[in-house]
């Protein structure tokens, strides 16, 4: 059951390779916590717009207000809860587009104000990973092979290879983006619900239930949380982590 007038939406925030795909599936399967996807990731917007049959002008562009309405319809469950996944690298452009599409004299133009104007009463779930080197290794491997999640077709002739510089750059990117999220939450006085990847992989039920409690949502009676995505890390990931630490002098 939804607490009356509790929330309208929530955003799953984070960086790549923090278990957010698994988390989105778990929450979507409840049938009461929205249908979170990366609706506002720029490379995906054209395919979403085509899927939703959005009208386009002579230049092939669509009205972003139409896009937001369609995303809310797609990402909402029957109880009216909307959910989306937003990586740090997506937030600035997303907010800028919302500002242009939902300009209103009552809006201050601040990020949180614009998100509230677009989605209503919104809460935030912050996904992070303690082991940023393991996260960077997973990210590097996915970039190299094109295999991000089960169901993807790996790129042909793209065998993963250890690349210290790539991994090191991603470690720095992850740390910068984690800091940016923390600063953003502080700036807008947001108290997110934090989900650690390490907890998600060891206590799936507890993590998923904790999010629903935070959102003041109650799953249907007898609902069981079932992982539709299995952990991808293997011995190769482990070996790369050790090699990175050795070369980095850690």
Beta strands, then each sheet from edge to edge (+ up, - down):
strand 1: 9-14
strand 2: 82-87
strand 3: 122-128
strand 4: 193-196
sheet 1: 2+ 1+ 3+ 4+
end
